Amino acid sequence: MPRRSPDPASRSTEDEVLIVGAGIAGLVLALELHDAGIGCRLYESVPQLGSVGVGINLLPHATRVLHRLGLGDDLAAVGIVTSESVFFNRFGQLIYREPSGLNAGYEHPQYSIHRGDLQAVLLAAVRERIGPDAVVLGHRCVRAEQDENGVTAHFVGPGGDPLPSVRARLLVGCDGIHSVLRKQLHPDEGEPRYSGINMWRGVTKGRPFLSGASMVRAGWIDRGKLVAYPIRNLPDGDQLLNWVVEIQTPRHLQRDWNRRGDLEDFIGAFEDWHFDWLDVPAMMRASETVLEYPMVDQDPLDRWSEGRITLLGDAAHPMVPRGSNGAGQAILDARALRNHLSTTADPVVALRAYEAERLPATTQVVLANRSMPPDVIIREVWQRTGDQPFDSIDDVIKVEELAQISQRYKQIAGYSTEALRTDQ
C-alpha cells in the first residue's frame, strides 16, 4: 500500500483506503492506517457528529490497541478505570466479585466510558494526525463498484441528492448494524435474529456506588436484569452512571441505538430494588432519557470480503450487546486489517488474510454472547435457587465454578491474561 502524503490537501483519493462510517470502528481503523503510513479518508452519513449513545466498556485487549496508538491519557481523562466486576441476585445478595483490568493483572486497564466521549477522543485524534479533511460528513454510501484497479463509491447527501462518486484503492465498510455494504455483499441474508429479550438503557447523575469503579450485573432476565457502572467522574464528586435493563418480552421494534424508550414499560420489575449500595428505581427515574433496543444479532457470515471491498466491526459481525465486547472486537478488527495491509503488497490478498484471521474469532464471540456470556454467573444462581434468597452462596455454587465461567468467556473473547501475555 502507498505511504500517506504529508500534505492532506494534496492526497490522491485513488491512492487511499476509503472508510465508510466514522463511528468507533472507522475512526480506530483510520488511526491504525495512518500509524502504518497508509492513506485513508472517512465518509460519514450524518451531517454532524454528536455525543450520542450511552456507556460502553473497553476491555484490556482493546485498550492495549488504543494505548499503542497513544490514546491512553485521553481515555483516562474522560472515562473510568474499571476496578472490579460484581454479581448480585435481585435481592441484592453478593454472588461473586472479581478484579478487572489493572487490578486483575492486565498490563492495560479496562475503561467504562460514554460512547460519545470515546468517539470524541478518536475524532480529535484523527483530525489532528491525518488532517481536518480526514472525515467527510453528510455522505451516505448507497453502493460501491469495483474493477481490477480500485473501487468507486457512490454517495447521496442528507436530503437524498446524489453527490460526486469517490474512487479509492480499497473500501472498508464500517457502516454499522444497518450496513449498506453488507447488504450489497449478501443481498439474500435473512432478518436479524431476535433473542426474545428487550433492553432499555439510561444515564443518571448520582453518587458513586460500591468502589466507585465497579461494574455490576444483578438479577436475571425472567424478572429483570440490571447492568450498572459509572462512565464519568463529575467535578462535584458525583458520577455519570450508566444502567442497562434486560427483560424477556415477545415484542420488539426495529433496532435503532437512539430510539426513545418508556420507563413505565419496565420500572415495575425493579420497584423493590432498594439496596444498601444503590437505590435502583431512583437511579432509573433520574435519567433524562431512556433508550430502547432489542437484543438482536445476525448469524455469522461465511465471508466479509469481495475483491477490494471488506467489512469491519458491527457491519461484519453484529452481536448481542453482552460481554462488553462489541466495540472491542471492532478495535481488534482494525488492528488486524492494518497489520495485513502493512505486510502484504496485494490488497486483495491482504483483505483475504484479514478475513481469515478475524472471521473465525468473531464468530465465536457472536455465538458465545448468545449462550455463554459472563451473565451466565447470575443465571446459574437464579436456576439453582429457584429465584429465592440464599443463606450462603457457597451452598449454591462454589467460587471456583464461578471463576471458571468467567475465565471461559475471556478465553473465547481473546482477553484472558494468558492470551494477552503471549500475543505481543
Summary of the structure (lengths in Angstrom):
residues: 424
radius of gyration: 21.7
end to end distance: 23.8
largest distance: 70.2
contacts: 1471
relative contact order: 0.16
helix: 37%
strand: 27%
